[in-house]
Amino acid sequence: MGSEPLGDVLARALQSFGELTSLPVESVSRVERAEDGWQVNFEVLELERVPRLSDLLASYEVDVDPSGNLRAFRRLRRYLRKQQEDA
C-alpha cells in the first residue's frame, strides 16, 4: 500500500469527489483502511433550503486507492439536516 499521509489522501479524495459531483462536502464521517486503499464517508449538502434545518443532506461512501485517487462512490442515504441535529 502507498505511504501517502492520510491528510493528503483525504484532500485528493475530496477534490476529486467535488469535481465529479459539484456537491459541497460538509464533513468526513468515516475513514477506514481497505485492502487496496481507503473507504471514506462524506456528508454532503445535496439541496439547500430555508430554513437551514430542512436542507437535504446525503452520506456517500467513497472508495479511493492508496494515494487518494477516486475509484468509486455511492450514496448510502439521504436525510434532512434536522435529523442530523437531533442525533
Secondary structure by P-SEA (a helix, b strand, c coil): cccccaaaaaaaaaaaaaaacccccccccccccccccbbbbbbcccccccccccbbbbbbbbbbccccccccccccccccaaaaaac
